[in-house]
Amino acid sequence: MGEFSAPIVITGAFSYTGKYATRLLLDRGRTIRTLTHHPKQSNPFGERVQAFPYDFDRADRLTQTLRGASTLINTYWIRFPRGRSTFEAAVQNTRTLITAARDAAVGRIVHVSIANPSAESGLGYYRGKALLEQAVIDSGLSYAIVRPTVIFGAEDILINNIAWFIRRFPAFGVPGDGRYAIRPIYVGDMARLIADAVDEPGNLVLDAVGPETFAFEELVRLVAGKLRRAVWIVHVPVALAYVSTVVTGWLVRDVVLTWDEYRGLTANLLAPDGPSTGQTRLSEWLTENHERVGRQYASELARHYASSSEGSGGTG
């Protein structure tokens, strides 16, 4: 079987980023299998995508599902711990997946990480991502590691929910001084980076960043301006801002932002240096989509349980 005709296995093809990458790969004539916690759920791609269970507790079955594939695209991760779904469990599950890919003689791994991971980080999200990058490197397989920041698009959560709050409240609480930066990337550009990485020669580590950099307060003001809403910016201590989002989370029955996300954001971890790898400007996208962005609250818990830990790929 030629390399181009061999299947590509992508985790979470029905999830946010995974769906865009799958659609692009199908348009390029690739054959797709997906791993999911819900193989019998509604399949937006019909017969063009075969769905299989993760089977993390049955490595032999996982290996069999991966056999014959040219590439594994891994978007599997969790945004926050909940019950038995912990960062440690996600790390172990992903290591099992990487081992299965090697045992199945998969030729390449395209692994979705996060900007600025660190094995020494006190943040479980960033530490776990760093451990998995090393596991990919140590696998001996050809690899591409893609490191997104905040991903925006029609199904985005962070930018959408900033807009949702601005539409409903006269004031917006900005943690700290609001000067820490974000380099958001459009989900379609992120999907292109993933799809292109399948056929890139050699090993690759790539930051997925858009062409615009915003201080967080500047980003909030940008969203408000595009919505034509006046907003009063209130600077609050980071810890107090986190407590307020916990309370808000109780009201909307969701996890608005986690403590790891607050600390990563305010530590400038979402604005790595280097050239832009995305083309779509958030400012222009907001101009085109201002009528619909923020109309409804986007629930992370609803998405989390609908796709069970698939395709988190950053805080977007």
Residue pairs with C-beta under 8 A, 6 or more apart in sequence:
1 68
3 70
3 107
4 29
4 30
4 70
5 31
6 31
6 68
6 69
6 70
7 30
7 31
7 32
7 33
7 68
7 69
7 70
8 25
8 30
8 31
8 32
8 33
8 69
8 70
8 71
8 72
8 73
8 198
9 32
9 33
9 34
9 35
9 65
9 66
9 69
9 71
9 72
9 73
9 106
10 18
10 21
10 22
10 25
10 32
10 33
10 34
10 35
10 72
10 73
10 74
10 75
11 18
11 34
11 35
11 36
11 54
11 72
11 73
11 74
11 75
11 76
11 97
11 310
11 311
12 18
12 34
12 35
12 36
12 75
12 76
12 307
12 310
12 311
13 19
13 21
13 22
13 32
13 34
13 36
13 45
13 49
13 51
14 34
14 36
14 38
14 41
14 42
14 43
14 44
14 51
14 307
14 310
15 75
15 303
15 307
15 310
15 311
16 151
16 153
16 155
16 156
16 187
16 303
16 307
16 311
16 313
16 316
17 75
17 112
17 148
17 151
17 187
17 190
17 191
17 194
17 311
17 313
18 34
18 73
18 75
18 310
18 311
19 44
19 311
20 153
20 187
20 188
20 190
20 191
21 73
21 75
21 190
21 191
21 194
21 195
22 32
22 34
22 45
22 49
23 45
23 191
24 191
24 192
24 195
25 32
25 195
25 198
26 32
26 45
26 48
26 49
28 195
30 198
32 45
32 48
32 49
32 50
33 49
33 50
33 51
33 52
33 65
33 69
34 49
34 50
34 51
34 52
35 51
35 52
35 53
35 54
35 62
35 65
35 76
35 97
36 51
36 52
36 53
36 54
36 307
36 308
36 310
37 53
37 54
37 307
37 308
37 309
37 310
38 307
38 308
39 51
39 52
39 53
40 51
41 51
43 49
43 51
52 65
53 61
54 62
54 76
54 93
54 97
55 61
55 62
55 65
56 62
56 93
56 96
56 97
59 96
59 99
59 100
59 103
62 96
62 97
62 100
63 100
63 103
63 104
64 104
66 72
66 100
66 101
66 104
66 106
67 104
67 105
68 104
69 101
69 104
69 106
70 106
70 107
70 108
70 198
71 106
71 107
71 108
71 109
71 110
71 198
72 97
72 101
72 106
72 108
72 109
72 110
73 109
73 110
73 112
73 194
73 198
74 94
74 97
74 98
74 109
74 110
74 111
74 112
75 112
75 310
75 311
75 312
75 313
76 90
76 93
76 94
76 97
76 309
76 310
76 311
77 90
77 94
77 112
77 128
77 129
77 309
77 311
77 312
77 313
78 85
78 86
78 87
78 90
78 304
78 309
78 312
79 125
79 255
79 258
79 300
79 304
79 312
79 315
80 125
80 255
80 258
80 260
81 87
81 124
82 304
85 309
87 124
87 125
87 127
87 128
88 128
90 128
90 309
91 128
91 131
91 132
94 132
94 135
95 132
95 135
98 109
98 132
98 135
98 136
98 139
98 141
99 139
101 109
101 139
101 141
102 139
102 140
102 141
106 141
107 141
107 142
108 141
108 142
108 143
108 144
108 198
109 136
109 139
109 141
109 142
109 143
109 144
110 143
110 144
110 146
110 194
110 197
110 198
111 132
111 133
111 136
111 143
111 144
111 145
111 146
112 146
112 148
112 194
112 311
112 313
112 314
113 129
113 132
113 133
113 145
113 146
113 147
113 148
114 125
114 126
114 129
114 147
114 148
114 313
114 314
115 147
115 148
115 149
115 207
115 208
115 209
115 269
115 270
115 271
115 272
115 314
116 126
116 147
116 264
116 269
116 270
116 272
117 126
117 127
117 129
117 130
117 133
117 147
118 126
118 127
118 130
119 127
119 130
119 131
119 134
120 127
121 127
121 130
123 260
123 263
123 264
124 260
125 258
125 260
125 261
125 264
126 260
126 264
126 269
133 145
133 205
136 143
136 145
137 143
137 203
142 202
142 203
143 203
143 204
144 197
144 198
144 200
144 203
144 204
144 205
144 206
145 204
145 205
145 206
146 190
146 193
146 194
146 197
146 206
146 208
147 205
147 206
147 207
147 208
147 272
148 185
148 190
148 208
148 313
148 314
148 316
149 182
149 183
149 184
149 185
149 207
149 208
149 209
149 210
149 270
149 271
149 272
149 314
149 315
149 316
150 158
150 159
150 182
150 183
150 184
150 185
150 270
150 314
150 315
150 316
151 184
151 185
151 186
151 187
151 190
151 208
151 313
151 314
151 316
152 158
152 159
152 184
152 185
152 186
152 187
152 282
152 285
152 316
153 186
153 187
153 188
153 316
154 187
154 289
154 292
155 187
155 298
156 187
156 298
156 316
157 298
157 300
157 303
157 316
158 315
158 316
159 184
159 223
159 282
159 286
159 293
159 316
160 293
160 294
160 298
161 256
161 294
161 297
161 298
162 172
162 219
162 220
162 223
162 294
163 223
163 227
163 293
163 294
164 294
164 295
164 296
164 297
164 298
165 172
165 294
166 172
166 220
166 223
166 224
166 227
166 229
166 231
166 294
167 227
167 229
167 294
167 295
170 230
170 231
170 232
171 231
171 232
171 233
171 234
172 220
172 224
172 231
172 232
172 233
172 234
173 234
173 235
173 236
173 241
173 244
174 216
174 217
174 220
174 233
174 234
174 235
174 236
174 241
175 216
175 236
175 237
175 238
175 241
175 242
175 262
175 265
175 266
176 235
176 237
176 238
176 241
176 266
177 217
177 235
178 215
178 216
178 217
178 218
178 220
178 233
178 235
179 215
179 216
179 217
180 215
180 216
180 265
180 266
180 267
180 268
180 270
180 271
181 213
181 214
181 215
181 216
181 268
181 270
181 271
182 213
182 214
182 216
182 219
182 265
182 270
182 271
183 209
183 210
183 212
183 213
183 214
183 270
183 271
183 272
183 276
184 210
184 212
184 214
184 219
184 282
184 316
185 208
185 209
185 210
185 277
185 278
185 280
186 210
186 278
186 279
186 280
186 282
186 285
187 316
188 280
189 208
189 210
189 277
189 278
189 279
189 280
190 208
190 278
190 313
193 206
193 208
193 277
193 278
197 204
197 206
206 277
207 272
207 274
207 277
208 277
208 278
209 271
209 272
209 274
209 276
209 277
209 278
210 276
210 278
210 280
210 281
210 282
211 276
211 278
211 279
211 280
211 281
212 281
212 282
212 283
213 271
214 222
214 282
216 265
217 233
219 282
220 231
220 233
221 231
221 233
222 282
222 283
222 286
223 286
223 293
223 294
224 230
224 231
226 283
226 286
226 287
226 290
226 293
227 290
227 293
227 294
228 290
236 244
238 262
238 263
238 266
241 262
242 257
242 259
242 262
245 256
245 257
246 256
248 256
249 255
249 256
252 297
252 299
253 299
253 301
254 297
254 299
254 300
254 301
254 302
255 300
255 301
256 300
257 265
261 315
264 270
264 315
265 315
270 315
286 293
